[in-house]
Amino acid sequence: MQVMPETLSEEIRTFKQEHSHLMATARGKWALVHDSSVLGVFDSQMQAIEAGYAQLGNVPFLVRQVCRARRIHEMVSFGLVE
């Protein structure tokens, strides 16, 4: 099962809108984005993912590294977190 791109379209739009600010304040860190909000920035991808599940539960959210060039990391939740 793959999350369809439109599922995270608002989160991707939010990340793009906030990218300049994030580059100035959190370059190299990992941003947690849900709907139209950046919920936080974290030192590692795993910290951001764990925070996403803790704050939001098992719903789609975006975790993306704050950097110039984007590396693609796909992860789909299959309800493994209770």
NUNU-924984 format. One record per residue (C-alpha): x negated, y negated, z negated; residue in three letters; residue number from 0. Coordinates in steps of 0.1 Angstrom, whole numbers, plus 5000, padded with zeros to 4 digits. Example, Ala and Ser with C-alpha at 12.3 -4.5 7.8 and 13.67 -1.06 7.14 Angstrom:
2
+------+------+------+-----+-----+
|    x |    y |    z |   r |   k |
+------+------+------+-----+-----+
| 4877 | 5045 | 4922 | ala |   0 |
| 4863 | 5011 | 4929 | ser |   1 |
+------+------+------+-----+-----+
//
This chain:
82
+------+------+------+-----+-----+
|    x |    y |    z |   r |   k |
+------+------+------+-----+-----+
| 5000 | 5000 | 5000 | met |   0 |
| 4986 | 4966 | 5010 | gln |   1 |
| 4998 | 4932 | 4997 | val |   2 |
| 5011 | 4913 | 5027 | met |   3 |
| 4993 | 4879 | 5032 | pro |   4 |
| 5026 | 4860 | 5028 | glu |   5 |
| 5028 | 4874 | 4993 | thr |   6 |
| 4999 | 4852 | 4982 | leu |   7 |
| 5004 | 4824 | 5006 | ser |   8 |
| 5013 | 4798 | 4979 | glu |   9 |
| 4982 | 4809 | 4958 | glu |  10 |
| 4959 | 4807 | 4988 | ile |  11 |
| 4973 | 4772 | 4996 | arg |  12 |
| 4968 | 4761 | 4960 | thr |  13 |
| 4932 | 4774 | 4960 | phe |  14 |
| 4924 | 4755 | 4992 | lys |  15 |
| 4939 | 4723 | 4979 | gln |  16 |
| 4919 | 4726 | 4947 | glu |  17 |
| 4887 | 4738 | 4963 | his |  18 |
| 4868 | 4705 | 4963 | ser |  19 |
| 4876 | 4700 | 4926 | his |  20 |
| 4867 | 4735 | 4918 | leu |  21 |
| 4834 | 4733 | 4937 | met |  22 |
| 4825 | 4702 | 4916 | ala |  23 |
| 4835 | 4717 | 4883 | thr |  24 |
| 4832 | 4755 | 4886 | ala |  25 |
| 4810 | 4765 | 4914 | arg |  26 |
| 4802 | 4802 | 4913 | gly |  27 |
| 4829 | 4811 | 4889 | lys |  28 |
| 4861 | 4830 | 4895 | trp |  29 |
| 4895 | 4812 | 4897 | ala |  30 |
| 4928 | 4827 | 4887 | leu |  31 |
| 4957 | 4813 | 4907 | val |  32 |
| 4994 | 4820 | 4904 | his |  33 |
| 5021 | 4802 | 4923 | asp |  34 |
| 5009 | 4765 | 4925 | ser |  35 |
| 4986 | 4766 | 4894 | ser |  36 |
| 4950 | 4774 | 4888 | val |  37 |
| 4954 | 4791 | 4854 | leu |  38 |
| 4917 | 4792 | 4846 | gly |  39 |
| 4881 | 4798 | 4858 | val |  40 |
| 4860 | 4827 | 4845 | phe |  41 |
| 4824 | 4838 | 4846 | asp |  42 |
| 4832 | 4871 | 4862 | ser |  43 |
| 4857 | 4886 | 4886 | gln |  44 |
| 4867 | 4912 | 4860 | met |  45 |
| 4874 | 4885 | 4833 | gln |  46 |
| 4897 | 4867 | 4858 | ala |  47 |
| 4915 | 4899 | 4867 | ile |  48 |
| 4920 | 4909 | 4830 | glu |  49 |
| 4932 | 4874 | 4822 | ala |  50 |
| 4957 | 4876 | 4851 | gly |  51 |
| 4972 | 4908 | 4838 | tyr |  52 |
| 4972 | 4895 | 4802 | ala |  53 |
| 4989 | 4863 | 4811 | gln |  54 |
| 5012 | 4874 | 4840 | leu |  55 |
| 5016 | 4912 | 4838 | gly |  56 |
| 5018 | 4933 | 4869 | asn |  57 |
| 5027 | 4907 | 4895 | val |  58 |
| 5007 | 4893 | 4925 | pro |  59 |
| 4981 | 4868 | 4916 | phe |  60 |
| 4949 | 4855 | 4933 | leu |  61 |
| 4914 | 4858 | 4920 | val |  62 |
| 4888 | 4842 | 4942 | arg |  63 |
| 4853 | 4831 | 4937 | gln |  64 |
| 4846 | 4794 | 4939 | val |  65 |
| 4820 | 4791 | 4967 | cys |  66 |
| 4814 | 4777 | 5001 | arg |  67 |
| 4816 | 4809 | 5020 | ala |  68 |
| 4843 | 4834 | 5011 | arg |  69 |
| 4836 | 4871 | 5006 | arg |  70 |
| 4867 | 4892 | 5008 | ile |  71 |
| 4876 | 4914 | 4979 | his |  72 |
| 4909 | 4932 | 4981 | glu |  73 |
| 4925 | 4949 | 4951 | met |  74 |
| 4961 | 4961 | 4949 | val |  75 |
| 4977 | 4970 | 4916 | ser |  76 |
| 4995 | 5003 | 4914 | phe |  77 |
| 5009 | 4996 | 4879 | gly |  78 |
| 4979 | 5011 | 4861 | leu |  79 |
| 4981 | 4984 | 4834 | val |  80 |
| 5008 | 4987 | 4808 | glu |  81 |
+------+------+------+-----+-----+
//
